[in-house]
Amino acid sequence: MKDLNGSSAVVDSLGVGAAALDGSAAYVLSDSGSPAVLAGALIWAQRNAAATLTLFCDSDADVVARLASYFDFDIEIRWARAGSEPPEQMPLPVVPPRPDDAEDLLAQLESHGLEIVLEDGSWRGEVLGLEVARIVRWPQESGGDGELHIEAGVGRFDRDAAAVMHQGESPSDALERATTIVGRHRFSGAGTHALSLLARPRWLRSTAIGDPARVGASELHAVQTTNPADNVRDAYPAAAAGTDADGSEVLVVFGAGVDLSLVPIGADTRELYARECKLRFVLPAGDALAPIRQLVDTLVKPAELIEIDPEWT
């Protein structure tokens, strides 16, 4: 097509929006802003040899503006609104404090062999990275007692369903039931099953925490990312912080499959915890595709991308 000045332009569709290339300038329009949208727009711009990228977002442009600052590329973020003004960067999120008075409940989770993870202000019990229980405060404003309780189940909807279907069941019995069901299908060499397909980045993290040398570290513990998962179905990136083999600080961010959000979320999470620490991305063998490597190479601060053999194969 031709623009108003008569120069050549290329127009494309990115699934969630539209893209146009005018000379060396790339323009992408999206109805929503997200880490994956930013990554996809940047990959498209680089693939078309663009020198600049302007990304218009109808929502969350302020978050995307912060994420864009981590890449060594001329990126401008603008609202897709009348006047199309640039957004102010959204500040980094605040990590919620750990709940008080959870020691006895944590001991119950540990007694069932569960991995204990604190993310987004909540304690969780996991089996190889898959949540099977959560310590939840029952709010008084909705009829609760204001105390912490263990709720068993794979994610919020399963916890709610279990509470209805197994009324009167003790927390210990509920934990045993949930752990047994998940354990039947989530183990080394489990193959393909609905329960082995869930939360695979977290499974990789669980493996690395148990054997940090696999990812070049000496010690790791789970931390939340700046974009924590709000359900167990989506394969959100998972993170662990700790000490590298040489004694320096390291943040390791795990992904699985083709997840373009991995690199922006990893860079953002490094800024949250330790801005100058090493950053390492870990993917299952065969998942480190060229677009992901390209995003890692474009970061302002260097990062490393490695592949490991996953336990589920």
NUTIDREN-486964 format. One record per residue: y, x, z of N, C-alpha, C in turn; residue in one letter. Coordinates in steps of 0.001 Angstrom, whole numbers, plus 500000, padded with zeros to 6 digits. Example, Ala and Ser with C-alpha at 12.3 -4.5 7.8 and 13.67 -1.06 7.14 Angstrom:
BEGIN
    nc2    nc1    nc3   cac2   cac1   cac3    cc2    cc1    cc3 r
 494310 513190 507800 495500 512300 507800 496700 513200 507800 a
 497750 512850 507080 498940 513670 507140 500030 512900 507870 s
# end
This chain:
BEGIN
    nc2    nc1    nc3   cac2   cac1   cac3    cc2    cc1    cc3 r
 498821 500849 500000 500000 500000 500000 501241 500893 500000 m
 502408 500296 499865 503685 501010 499890 504508 500502 501070 k
 505210 501430 501734 506124 500984 502775 507463 500629 502151 d
 508458 500314 502983 509748 499876 502474 510469 500971 501697 l
 510118 502220 501942 510750 503320 501229 509984 503727 499984 n
 508864 503028 499735 508097 503319 498551 507063 504410 498722 g
 506900 504976 499940 505913 506026 500140 504541 505420 500392 s
 503507 506227 500204 502146 505743 500359 501817 505521 501829 s
 501015 504519 502101 500572 504237 503460 499136 503767 503414 a
 498394 504023 504485 497006 503615 504614 496910 502639 505764 v
 496231 501526 505553 496057 500511 506577 494571 500379 506858 v
 494219 500232 508161 492826 500154 508565 492708 499171 509706 d
 491479 498755 510008 491200 497901 511153 490353 498675 512141 s
 490707 498580 513431 489962 499288 514470 489164 498337 515348 l
 488953 497122 514919 488168 496175 515704 489012 495446 516743 g
 489755 496187 517554 490598 495570 518577 492050 495504 518145 v
 492345 495919 516939 493717 495903 516466 493791 496367 515034 g
 494925 496955 514672 495130 497437 513313 495775 498803 513362 a
 495576 499566 512295 496125 500918 512232 496729 501146 510863 a
 497775 501961 510824 498426 502312 509572 498822 503777 509621 a
 498709 504421 508474 499097 505821 508343 500178 505922 507295 l
 501315 506480 507664 502421 506683 506741 502738 508171 506726 d
 502271 508855 505691 502416 510294 505659 501591 510920 506772 g
 502245 511639 507671 501540 512260 508795 501722 511481 510090 s
 502265 510285 510001 502516 509459 511185 501494 508331 511248 a
 500775 508237 512363 499785 507180 512568 500360 506125 513506 a
 500096 504873 513184 500551 503746 513990 499361 502851 514275 y
 499167 502494 515535 498056 501634 515930 498602 500510 516787 v
 498164 499292 516490 498553 498107 517238 497319 497525 517901 l
 497386 497296 519227 496264 496725 519959 496749 495586 520837 s
 495934 494535 520964 496340 493425 521819 496163 493743 523293 d
 495514 494862 523601 495382 495279 524994 495350 496792 525067 s
 495776 497335 526193 495720 498770 526399 494585 499123 527344 g
 493849 500170 527027 492752 500618 527866 492457 502066 527536 s
 491694 502766 528385 491307 504140 528045 490580 504237 526719 p
 489695 503274 526436 488936 503314 525179 489844 503076 523972 a
 490823 502185 524113 491762 501932 523011 492557 503186 522697 v
 493063 503847 523722 493804 505091 523504 492924 506129 522822 l
 491701 506316 523319 490804 507312 522741 490479 506985 521292 a
 490212 505709 521003 489902 505318 519628 491071 505543 518691 g
 492286 505244 519169 493479 505455 518348 493697 506931 518068 a
 493478 507765 519083 493663 509204 518910 492629 509780 517944 l
 491388 509344 518062 490341 509808 517142 490686 509403 515712 i
 491167 508168 515533 491518 507699 514183 492667 508534 513617 w
 493657 508808 514455 494802 509598 513990 494373 511003 513590 a
 493531 511638 514383 493077 512987 514062 492183 512996 512830 q
 491360 511990 512714 490468 511907 511549 491263 511777 510254 r
 492440 511170 510342 493283 511004 509158 494375 512074 509065 n
 494173 513170 509797 495069 514333 509737 496509 513979 510075 a
 496708 513028 510978 498064 512660 511401 498613 513706 512358 a
 499907 513859 512360 500575 514783 513283 501135 514058 514493 a
 501371 512758 514366 501905 511961 515469 501147 510641 515549 t
 501162 510055 516740 500528 508757 516948 501465 507875 517756 l
 501722 506673 517264 502450 505661 518011 501498 504506 518256 t
 501254 504219 519524 500320 503158 519902 501095 502019 520547 l
 501009 500829 519950 501660 499629 520461 500619 498807 521225 f
 500901 498481 522472 499972 497725 523310 500641 496456 523814 c
 499905 495360 523752 500424 494091 524240 500317 493990 525755 d
 499395 494757 526348 499246 494770 527803 498845 496166 528260 s
 499138 496492 529506 498746 497760 530143 499284 498995 529423 d
 500392 498856 528742 500978 500016 528076 501421 501066 529081 a
 501806 500641 530299 502238 501603 531313 501084 502478 531794 d
 499888 501904 531865 498709 502693 532228 498346 503656 531104 v
 498363 503147 529868 498019 503977 528716 499012 505126 528561 v
 500279 504902 528911 501285 505963 528827 500925 507124 529746 a
 500404 506812 530925 499967 507882 531828 498779 508631 531230 r
 497827 507913 530705 496629 508543 530130 496981 509405 528921 l
 497931 508957 528128 498298 509701 526923 498877 511068 527255 a
 499446 511218 528447 500081 512490 528811 499080 513614 529009 s
 497795 513296 529086 496781 514325 529308 496328 515005 528018 y
 496778 514511 526884 496295 515024 525604 497362 515862 524900 f
 496912 516930 524299 497784 517840 523557 497977 517310 522143 d
 498694 516196 522067 498951 515537 520789 500243 514751 520957 f
 500991 514636 519892 502264 513922 519929 501993 512420 519927 d
 501937 511827 521133 501604 510411 521286 502780 509672 521920 i
 503154 508576 521320 504169 507693 521894 503537 506328 522133 e
 503711 505811 523345 503208 504488 523693 504380 503521 523762 i
 504203 502348 523176 505271 501353 523192 504659 499981 523443 r
 505458 499136 524107 505045 497744 524265 505068 497047 522900 w
 504114 496186 522653 504130 495357 521440 504900 494078 521744 a
 506187 494255 521968 507061 493148 522330 508333 493227 521500 r
 509139 492213 521633 510424 492238 520947 511220 493448 521425 a
 511675 494246 520502 512393 495457 520843 511496 496668 520985 g
 510207 496448 521285 509199 497505 521341 509651 498712 522140 s
 510036 498478 523405 510520 499580 524223 509348 500386 524778 e
 509562 501676 525042 508513 502480 525667 508363 502095 527137 p
 507146 502142 527683 506938 501750 529081 507189 502904 530034 p
 507470 502573 531266 507419 503556 532339 505948 503798 532678 e
 505599 505062 532953 504214 505354 533294 503829 504689 534612 q
 502670 504049 534622 502136 503501 535858 501697 504652 536763 m
 502091 504650 538047 501641 505720 538953 500131 505701 539125 p
 499572 506812 539541 498148 506869 539835 497814 505885 540948 l
 496628 505287 540898 496253 504344 541952 496043 505055 543284 p
 496062 504290 544352 495812 504809 545696 494359 504515 546051 v
 493637 505530 546507 492245 505334 546910 492221 504567 548227 v
 491557 503406 548295 491522 502632 549537 490831 503408 550658 p
 491248 503180 551899 490593 503872 553024 489187 503339 553257 p
 488375 504155 553915 487017 503704 554235 487064 502662 555339 r
 486182 501648 555291 486164 500633 556351 485749 501242 557689 p
 486347 500736 558766 485981 501177 560107 484730 500443 560585 d
 484105 500969 561619 483009 500290 562328 481826 499962 561423 d
 481498 500866 560508 480373 500611 559609 479165 501477 559921 a
 479209 502285 560997 478163 503266 561250 476784 502625 561387 e
 476677 501542 562175 475373 500907 562377 474831 500331 561070 d
 475714 499752 560266 475277 499178 558994 474873 500279 558017 l
 475597 501385 558032 475228 502509 557175 473859 503053 557560 l
 473565 503076 558854 472257 503539 559308 471152 502625 558791 a
 471428 501318 558689 470431 500395 558136 470182 500690 556660 q
 471257 500966 555915 471079 501305 554500 470258 502583 554355 l
 470571 503569 555165 469855 504841 555086 468391 504678 555472 e
 468096 503780 556414 466712 503579 556853 465838 503016 555739 s
 466460 502414 554731 465717 501887 553579 465717 502875 552412 h
 466161 504105 552679 466115 505142 551653 467172 505014 550586 g
 468248 504307 550877 469275 504089 549866 470290 505228 549857 l
 470857 505486 548680 471967 506427 548549 473240 505722 549002 e
 474033 506387 549810 475257 505790 550350 476449 506275 549535 i
 477208 505335 549010 478360 505648 548172 479565 504844 548664 v
 480704 505508 548788 481954 504827 549121 482837 504822 547884 l
 483123 503635 547373 483989 503499 546202 484848 502262 546357 e
 486112 502390 545978 487051 501273 545995 487097 500597 547359 d
 486972 501418 548424 487078 500900 549775 485852 500197 550302 g
 484710 500261 549574 483501 499566 550003 482324 500539 550059 s
 481511 500399 551113 480267 501148 551190 479185 500429 550392 w
 478407 501198 549642 477352 500624 548815 476057 501386 549042 r
 474949 500671 548943 473636 501292 548957 473043 501211 547565 g
 472604 502353 547030 472149 502399 545648 470755 502997 545540 e
 470065 502588 544493 468794 503190 544097 469032 503890 542761 v
 469048 505219 542785 469332 506006 541584 470568 505474 540858 l
 471627 505279 541620 472906 504880 541049 473118 503402 540844 g
 472094 502576 541070 472251 501131 540884 472425 500458 542239 l
 473527 499761 542392 473842 499106 543652 472840 498000 543968 e
 472263 498049 545173 471378 496986 545636 471893 496362 546929 v
 472948 496918 547503 473527 496350 548711 474959 496831 548857 a
 475760 496035 549553 477146 496397 549810 477530 495914 551203 r
 478340 496716 551883 478875 496309 553175 480187 495585 552920 i
 480230 494321 553284 481344 493439 552930 481921 492821 554202 v
 483240 492769 554273 483894 492070 555390 484049 490600 555030 r
 483558 489731 555891 483659 488303 555636 485014 487807 556140 w
 485924 487455 555243 487308 487134 555643 487396 485848 556459 p
 488195 485892 557474 488365 484726 558349 489049 483580 557628 q
 489935 483914 556676 490662 482842 555991 489754 481949 555157 e
 488534 482417 554851 487596 481575 554107 486394 481183 554959 s
 486545 481265 556282 485488 480799 557177 484602 481887 557736 g
 484866 483148 557387 484059 484249 557902 484483 484668 559295 g
 483769 485664 559844 484058 486113 561205 484937 487364 561234 d
 485353 487854 560062 486197 489031 560006 485457 490332 560233 g
 484124 490286 560352 483318 491474 560607 482638 491951 559330 e
 482129 493194 559400 481390 493761 558282 479935 493304 558320 l
 479394 493016 557123 478013 492569 557000 477374 493241 555787 h
 476053 493391 555827 475311 493877 554668 474931 492688 553798 i
 475265 492776 552502 474819 491790 551525 473947 492511 550513 e
 472731 492004 550303 471779 492647 549405 471776 491951 548048 a
 471623 492752 547001 471560 492215 545645 472152 493198 544654 g
 471781 493049 543389 472263 493935 542329 473581 493377 541801 v
 474682 493756 542425 475979 493258 542006 476347 491981 542739 g
 477603 491574 542561 478151 490451 543332 477427 489147 543066 r
 477139 488834 541806 476525 487542 541502 475109 487464 542053 f
 474383 488579 542005 473037 488588 542579 473099 488465 544091 d
 474104 489100 544724 474252 488958 546164 474527 487507 546550 r
 475396 486850 545791 475709 485448 546072 474481 484563 545869 d
 473734 484807 544787 472534 484008 544517 471476 484222 545594 a
 471312 485474 546027 470319 485767 547065 470674 485080 548371 a
 471969 485026 548694 472393 484387 549937 472048 482900 549939 a
 472106 482275 548761 471784 480853 548654 470278 480634 548655 v
 469556 481462 547903 468115 481259 547732 467314 481712 548954 m
 467865 482636 549737 467115 483185 550870 467908 483004 552161 h
 468375 481789 552409 469149 481524 553618 468301 481801 554855 q
 468901 482458 555832 468201 482766 557054 467421 484067 557019 g
 467346 484711 555862 466626 485981 555746 467409 487062 556485 e
 466708 487905 557221 467379 488969 557957 467912 490015 556991 s
 468983 490736 557364 469507 491798 556495 468442 492834 556139 p
 467570 493165 557101 466527 494157 556833 465555 493659 555776 s
 465139 492388 555874 464217 491829 554882 464881 491719 553516 d
 466153 491353 553502 466876 491250 552233 466992 492622 551566 a
 467278 493645 552372 467351 494998 551831 466006 495443 551272 l
 464960 495175 552018 463622 495578 551574 463258 494892 550256 e
 463568 493605 550161 463248 492870 548938 464003 493438 547744 r
 465326 493631 547893 466132 494128 546774 465724 495541 546388 a
 465486 496390 547379 465113 497784 547102 463771 497864 546405 t
 462826 497032 546830 461488 497052 546219 461541 496599 544764 t
 462272 495527 544500 462360 495010 543130 462961 496042 542192 i
 464073 496661 542621 464731 497649 541766 463875 498905 541641 v
 463241 499328 542743 462434 500538 542719 461249 500473 541784 g
 460766 499273 541476 459636 499126 540559 459997 499524 539129 r
 461278 499470 538810 461698 499692 537426 462726 500806 537283 h
 463073 501453 538385 464096 502501 538330 463549 503749 539022 r
 462970 504623 538206 462361 505846 538714 462297 506830 537554 f
 462014 508080 537859 461922 509096 536817 460843 508733 535811 s
 461230 508684 534529 460298 508302 533474 460105 506810 533348 g
 461051 506022 533870 460885 504571 533910 460828 503932 532528 a
 461450 504556 531527 461482 503942 530206 462477 502804 530147 g
 462232 501845 529243 463191 500776 528988 462842 499516 529765 t
 463748 499116 530622 463671 497854 531361 465098 497477 531714 h
 465334 496189 531907 466695 495739 532211 467292 496499 533387 a
 466494 496762 534415 467018 497435 535601 467167 498938 535402 l
 466450 499495 534437 466623 500928 534166 467755 501189 533183 s
 468219 500148 532509 469311 500299 531552 470683 500203 532212 l
 470742 499638 533404 472029 499414 534065 472566 500703 534682 l
 473891 500833 534681 474608 501878 535435 474040 503266 535181 a
 473800 503601 533938 473200 504911 533659 474132 506092 533958 r
 475436 505987 533774 476283 507095 534237 476122 507367 535732 p
 475935 506320 536516 475743 506495 537949 474373 507098 538249 r
 473391 506796 537412 472075 507421 537562 472202 508926 537328 w
 472929 509306 536284 473163 510733 536050 473854 511371 537249 l
 474838 510678 537808 475539 511209 538973 474577 511379 540147 r
 473736 510387 540383 472761 510478 541458 471859 511698 541282 s
 471413 511928 540053 470575 513092 539758 471317 514383 540067 t
 472586 514464 539659 473366 515692 539859 473688 515932 541327 a
 473933 514881 542096 474193 515054 543523 472945 515607 544216 i
 471773 515128 543786 470538 515642 544357 470195 517045 543905 g
 470646 517428 542725 470371 518757 542166 471616 519238 541433 d
 472667 519636 542188 473951 519977 541549 473863 521156 540591 p
 472862 522012 540735 472731 523151 539829 472521 522703 538383 a
 472047 521495 538190 471827 520989 536827 473133 520885 536045 r
 474241 520725 536771 475543 520634 536104 476437 521805 536499 v
 475826 522883 536974 476564 524101 537277 477325 524089 538580 g
 477004 523164 539472 477711 523050 540749 476801 523465 541896 a
 477420 523718 543052 476638 524037 544245 476587 522875 545228 s
 477575 521964 545143 477604 520786 546019 478445 519716 545353 e
 477971 518471 545442 478691 517342 544863 478571 516130 545774 l
 479615 515314 545771 479564 514031 546456 480286 513002 545588 h
 479849 511769 545676 480389 510711 544827 481836 510402 545184 a
 482667 510201 544163 484037 509710 544336 484274 508633 543287 v
 485253 507792 543534 485563 506763 542557 486489 507316 541487 q
 486443 506727 540316 487380 507079 539262 488646 506239 539418 t
 489625 506507 538569 490847 505693 538592 490637 504339 537925 t
 489456 504144 537336 489137 502868 536688 487746 502436 537161 n
 487617 502052 538459 486285 501786 539008 485622 500583 538364 p
 484303 500616 538342 483532 499520 537754 483714 498254 538579 a
 483863 497119 537895 483961 495851 538608 482704 495005 538435 d
 481685 495574 537787 480392 494911 537672 479333 495962 537377 n
 478071 495574 537452 476992 496537 537235 476483 496518 535794 v
 476997 495619 534979 476505 495509 533602 477111 496550 532677 r
 478393 496856 532873 479075 497784 531981 478869 499217 532447 d
 478660 500115 531496 478376 501517 531818 479680 502294 532005 a
 480389 502000 533093 481632 502700 533391 481329 504164 533725 y
 482239 505076 533405 482070 506459 533852 481991 506535 535377 p
 481233 507504 535865 481099 507750 537297 481499 509189 537575 a
 482003 509450 538776 482537 510781 539078 481972 511323 540378 a
 481934 512651 540455 481546 513355 541674 482425 514588 541797 a
 482858 514870 543007 483685 516046 543276 482907 516998 544163 a
 483257 518269 544081 482562 519228 544926 482949 520647 544610 g
 481977 521534 544748 482192 522959 544587 481353 523478 543440 t
 481991 524262 542574 481281 524849 541457 480433 526022 541941 d
 479596 526553 541046 478713 527648 541419 479485 528885 541865 a
 480729 529045 541384 481535 530206 541772 482430 529933 542980 d
 482265 528758 543611 483033 528432 544802 484319 527679 544558 g
 484691 527454 543307 485929 526740 542996 485694 525232 543002 s
 486805 524477 543092 486714 523020 543060 486328 522539 541668 e
 485520 521492 541620 485108 520939 540339 485010 519426 540449 v
 485398 518752 539388 485186 517309 539249 484256 517105 538070 l
 483178 516385 538289 482201 516115 537234 482223 514625 536944 v
 482397 514279 535682 482480 512876 535273 481326 512594 534325 v
 480584 511539 534621 479348 511224 533916 479527 509997 533029 f
 478937 510056 531850 478946 508927 530941 477576 508753 530322 g
 477444 507731 529499 476193 507486 528780 476503 506660 527548 a
 475806 506976 526456 476074 506280 525215 477404 506702 524615 g
 477919 505883 523711 479201 506163 523077 480285 505421 523862 v
 480916 506109 524781 481945 505519 525641 483229 506314 525470 d
 484150 505805 524659 485398 506520 524387 486305 506592 525605 l
 486065 505747 526604 486910 505786 527806 486612 506992 528683 s
 485492 507664 528457 485041 508738 529338 486101 509822 529530 l
 486665 510320 528441 487576 511465 528529 488915 511073 529150 v
 489573 509987 528725 490827 509619 529408 490626 509334 530896 p
 489544 508649 531254 489308 508336 532661 489026 509617 533442 i
 488267 510538 532856 487988 511796 533529 489245 512608 533783 g
 490117 512709 532776 491369 513449 532944 492263 512786 533981 a
 492287 511469 533991 493093 510722 534952 492564 510932 536365 d
 491255 510930 536520 490645 511100 537836 490874 512509 538364 t
 490890 513509 537487 491223 514862 537937 492629 514890 538548 r
 493571 514204 537943 494928 514165 538487 494959 513498 539858 e
 494062 512564 540087 494035 511835 541353 493547 512706 542504 l
 492554 513551 542242 491909 514293 543329 492391 515742 543440 y
 492381 516473 542364 492760 517890 542418 493212 518303 541030 a
 494503 518356 540831 495058 518511 539487 494645 519807 538800 r
 494360 520840 539580 494037 522130 538979 492551 522459 539054 e
 491717 521510 539436 490289 521797 539541 489647 521822 538158 c
 488458 522387 538102 487685 522344 536866 487267 520897 536590 k
 487186 520576 535324 486730 519241 534920 485547 519412 533983 l
 484466 518738 534312 483255 518853 533503 482749 517452 533187 r
 482499 517199 531922 481922 515926 531481 480433 516128 531243 f
 479634 515160 531689 478184 515248 531549 477679 513995 530855 v
 476896 514195 529814 476302 513109 529050 474804 513359 528890 l
 474020 512297 528660 472604 512504 528337 472468 513290 527039 p
 471394 514043 526922 471143 514821 525710 471203 513914 524484 a
 471993 514327 523502 472146 513567 522267 473337 512637 522235 g
 474004 512442 523371 475144 511510 523429 476498 512192 523257 d
 476535 513513 523246 477811 514221 523099 478180 514309 521621 a
 478610 513189 521081 478916 513096 519654 480258 513769 519349 l
 480476 514017 518070 481663 514750 517631 482969 514120 518120 a
 483150 512785 518081 484421 512221 518567 484678 512518 520044 p
 483629 512517 520869 483806 512830 522286 484210 514290 522455 i
 483550 515180 521743 483897 516605 521812 485338 516828 521352 r
 485746 516071 520340 487110 516195 519826 488123 515791 520882 q
 487842 514707 521618 488744 514277 522682 488834 515324 523782 l
 487701 515903 524161 487705 516944 525196 488539 518134 524744 v
 488385 518517 523486 489124 519668 522958 490623 519410 522877 d
 491036 518141 522859 492451 517793 522717 493172 517714 524058 t
 492452 517796 525166 493087 517723 526481 494036 518898 526698 l
 495161 518635 527379 496114 519697 527701 495457 520718 528633 v
 494832 520240 529688 494106 521115 530609 492657 521200 530150 k
 492098 522385 530110 490750 522542 529544 489693 521812 530353 p
 488642 521418 529674 487490 520767 530292 486248 521196 529526 a
 485112 520947 530119 483832 521348 529532 482971 520110 529332 e
 482169 520115 528293 481257 519010 528006 479845 519559 527924 l
 478954 519011 528742 477564 519459 528713 476637 518254 528612 i
 475426 518515 528195 474392 517492 528101 473221 517887 528993 e
 472614 516888 529620 471414 517124 530414 470367 516075 530031 i
 469112 516401 530273 468036 515444 530016 468024 514393 531106 d
 468166 513120 530752 468193 512066 531770 466800 511800 532337 p
 466772 511316 533568 465504 511055 534228 464793 509830 533694 e
 465542 508934 533050 464894 507686 532636 464006 507838 531403 w
 464074 508986 530719 463248 509161 529510 461839 509603 529872 t
# end
